[in-house]
């Protein structure tokens, strides 16, 4: 098994973002917005 086959595929083909870093950052931002909304609501 070569190095290319061992690499873990994160499903980048399904991503709407060009890079994983931008996708992770946007997920963090959305999570913080949701957490803040829940905090304010309750």
URNORZI-V229339 format. One line per field, one symbol per residue. ss: DSSP state (h for helix, s for strand, l for the rest). burial: + if it has 24 or more other C-alpha atoms within 12 Angstrom, else -. A space follows every 10 residues. Layout:
ss->???
burial->???
//
This chain:
ss->llhhhhllll lhhhlllllh hhhhhhhhhh hhhhhhhhhh hl
burial->---------- ---------- ---------- ---------- --
//
